[in-house]
Amino acid sequence: MNKLRAFAIYLALILFFASLASAQMTRLNVGYSAVSADQLPAWVAKDSGIFTKNGLEVQLIFFTGGTTAILALVSGDVPITQVSGPGLVSSSLAGSDSVFVASGITSLNYVLMGRQGVKTTEQLKGGTLAISRFGSATDSIARFALRKVGLTPGKDVTLVQVGSGPERLNALVTGKVTAAVINPPSSFMAEKRGLAVLADVAKMGRVFQHTGAATTRKYIREHQDTVRRYVKSHVDAVHKMWTDKEATIRALSKSMPGVEREFLDKSYENVMSETLFSKKQYPSLEGLKTVLDEIAERDPRAKSAKPEQFTDSSFIRELDQSGYIDSLYKKK
């Protein structure tokens, strides 16, 4: 009976999405909050025509940092955005109804890198560390990493808001900051310039709900069909990332113009693992628990919150239980 029900759901989904080709396109503004491979699902879905295939005419809009992206979501400027866990959780604790509908990336591929001449974490004391915005993922990562190496954020090291990955890299290279929290491709470009990795956050074993697809419960109630199509596009894009490297590199290069192929290849290889971009794309409850624990240090409301209240996994579950996701990865 369960197999029969799953097949029926699968068939219904196939027929539903097949009908989209003749349906009127839905226009949709979608935000993203960084210039790095963390943002690949939206970039690939746009560049490879996946959004169009699922009946969506998407305009991608860049917001510097997760804090800005979540404000745009809550204000209604964009109904869906790619945003990191800290920004969404903080917003929800403050009263918004924002939730993750797909996980995106669920671990950390960031490093702390020092400017020319800064080779050890001890040299950070009394210095400055560049992040994107306060309340963003880079803010959480910076605080976590500094504590791990025995330094107190705000006391031993001053956190400064600089902006996007390329902007933080520029501040690092020009010596405007002592160090920066960056990830690929900026981290690879910095290494090639001879700058040193002071701390590798990826090796600190932290499960983290990083950049995922988010919307609001209100938008889900009013536009369930649009959210369903968006989540399917997201899942299709992750499949494309796993199975078509060249298409993924193409999307990456268009969104990060001027970056050398060497760094694009390394950035792709850096994120394509089940630990970072899982195939099933359920929002990470364990990763959200990590986010809540970190936020609880400065916001007592996080102490009683549950990871489940920041997610709506129904769309992913529907695709999974129907067998659709498994069918994508079966060898033809």
Buried (B, 14 or more C-beta within 10 A) or exposed (E): EEEEEBEEBBEEBEEBBEEBEEEEEBEBBBBBBBBBBBBBBBBBBBBBEBBBBBBBEBEBBBBBBBBBBBBBBBEEBBBBBBBBBBBBBBBBBEEBBBBBBBBBBBBBBBBBBBBEEBEEBEBBEEBBBBBBBEBBBBBBBBBBBBEBBEBEBEEBBBBBBBBBBBBBBBBBBEEBBBBBBBBBBBBBBBBEEEBBBBBBBBEBEBBBBBBBBBBBEEBBEEBEEBBBBBBBBBBBBBBBBBEBBEBBBBBBBEBBEEBEEEBBBBBBEBBBEEEBBBBBBBBBBEBBBBBBEBBBEEBEBBEEBEBEEBBBBBBBEBBBBBBBBEEBEEEE
